[in-house]
């Protein structure tokens, strides 16, 4: 290895793959792609085994922080956290939990946009593992097939229930709808509050983050204006 290669290796080990520290990557939302970063062997062990491991590790974290694990209130916390992580707030990591979606023929011949707005979701920031709380607005124009309204909510919830960044969440929901509905005419808007901003760091409790995806017909300014009017 030449001198330049040796220096590069040191920089990668010290600052991360892109020359930035982990803290900088986390705060600036860099190095994030469409797919949730997962290990190849992510499902090599069962959910029950994962809960046992998480409970053991979380107990160690609590112990390091100096908490008394013999206290009645704290004794069951490691198990409660493990169950919550696997069965609830991060259940969207497991493809087995992906909602089953059935398509129906658009017998009503409804060819205007359908909007499901104010879909409440709870996610978690993958940089600090604190909550993201928001509303998703989803719209599509049928290409001949439709899905049940509740499935739109379930798709949002599925992708929200994993460590996330809002930009990725927006695009994952949009891509899923494009694939299911077989149309590019899909729009997704997310308005969310990030506790990593409001409860730590800059501690700004009044700001919110808005992201959007406009596909197909929704790239038309008139359609965007029509959608925005529905959301008012």
N, C-alpha and C positions, 0 to 999 in steps of 0.2 A: 504494500500500500504506500502511495506517495504521501508527501506532507499535506497536500490539500485534502486527500481522502481522510487522513487521520484527524485533521481539524474538523472536517464535516461530521465525522462520527461523534466527536466530542460535543459539537453543537446540538446534534440530534438527541444525544443522551441527556444533555443538560436542559435543552429548551423545547424538545418535542420535534415532531417530524417536519414542521413547517418553519422552524426557527423561532417560534413563539413559546413562551412559557405556558404551562397548563392553565395558570390563572388568566393570562391574556386570552387564550383560546376560549375559555369558559365565559368570560365577560363580554367578549366581542362577537360571539356566535360564529366563529370561523370553523372551517374543516367539518362541515356537516353536509351529508348527502341525503338523497331521497329515502334510502333504506335505513332503518334503525340499526345501529352498529351491534351486530350479534356475533358471538363465537360460533364456529362450525359445529361444535359439540354442545350447543346450548341446551339440547334436550336429551342428552345422554343419560341423565338421571331423572327420576320421576318428580312430580310436584311435591309429593310427601317427603321425599329425600331432601329436596331443596328447603322445605320448611324446617326440617331438623337442623340442617347446616346453618341456615340464617338465624334460627333461634340461638344456637350455640355462639355464633359470631356476634350477634347483637348483645347477648349477655356479657361477652367480653368487653364490648364497647361501653356498656353501662358500668361495668366494674372499673374500667380505666378512668371513667369520669368521676368515680368515687361514690356511686350510688349504692345504697344498701339493698342488695337483692333478696335479703331475708325479710324485708318489710312486706306486709300483707299487700299493700297497694302496688308494689313493684315486682313481686315474685312471678307473676304470670305475664309480665310485659314482653319478654323475648318471644314467647310463643304467640302472643297476640300480634306482634309486629310481623312475624314470619307469615302468619296466616293472612294478614292484611296485604302484605306485599304480593304473595302468590295468587290468592283467590280474588283480590279486589283491585287495588290501585295499580298493579302492574300486570293484571291478567291479560292485557292486550299483547304482551310479548309472545304468548303461546298461540300458534296458528290454530290449535284445536278449539280455541275460544272465538274464532272468527265467526260472525253471524252468518247463518244460512240465508241466502237471498233467493227468492223465486221471482221470475219475471212474468208479467201478465201482458196480454195483448191490450193495446190502447183502444178498447172498444168504444170509448166515448169520443174518439177522434179529436181529443183535446190537443191542439198543436201550439199553444202558447206556453210561456214559462210556468213551471210549478215551483213555488218557493216554500221551503220549510224554514222558518226563522226562529230565532231565540232558542236554539238547542243548547241547553245548559250542559257544560262538561267540566270535569275536574281532571287535571293532568298533573305531571310533576316535571319540573325543570331538570334536565339531565346533568346540568353543571353543578347544582347544589342540592338536588333532591328535596326541593321545597315546592309547594303547590303552585300551579297555574290554574286560575279560575276564569272561565270565560263563557261566551256565547258564540255559537257557530250558526251561520246562515247559509243554507244550501239551496241551489236552484238548478233545474235542468229543463231542457226541452226534449220531449219524447221523439225518438226516431222510429216509433212503432211499438215500443215496449215500455212498461212502467213497473215500478216496484211499490210495495206497501209503504205508507208514510213512516211507520215506526222503524222500518229498516234504515231509513236515512239517519234517524237518531242513533240506532245501534252501530252503524258504520262509524259515526263520529265518536261514539263512546269507545269502540274497539281500539281505534288508533290513538285516542287520548289516554287510554289506560296503559301507559308505558312511559319510561323516561323520554322526554320530548324537548324539542325546540319548536316554537310556533310556526316557523317557516316550513319545516318538514311536515308537521301535522297538517297544515293547509294543503300541501301538495299530495300527501298520502291519501287524504280523503278524496281529493279531486281525481286522482289516478284510479282509485278504486271504483268511483262512480262512472268514469269513462269506460273502464273495462266491463263493468256489469251492464250498463245501459247501452253500450256499443254506440256511443255518440260523443263527439267532442263538445257538444253544447252543454257544458257544465260550468257552474260558478260556485265558488266557496269563499266566504268572508268570515274571518275570525276576529273577534274583539275580546281581548283577555287582559287580565291583571296578573302580574308575575310577582310572587312574594319574594323572589330573589332580588327584586328591585325595591319593593316596598318595606320588607322586614329586615333587610341587611344591606350592606354596601352603601349606596347613595340614600337609602331609606326614603324614597319618594312614594308616598302613599296615594297620590292623586293621578299619576300617569297610567295610561293603558296602551296596549300595543294592538295595532290593526294590521292584518295581512290578508291578501286576497289572491284568488286564482280565477282568471276569466278564460274560458276555452271556447273555440268555435264561434258561434253567433254572438256570444257574450263579449267578444272583442270589439263589437260595434258600440260606438258611443251612445247611440239611442237605447240599446238594450241595457247598457250599464246604468243609464239614467232611469230607465223603467224599473230596474231591479232596486236601485237606491230609493226610489219613490215608495216601493213596497215595504222597504225596511224602516221607513220613517215612523 
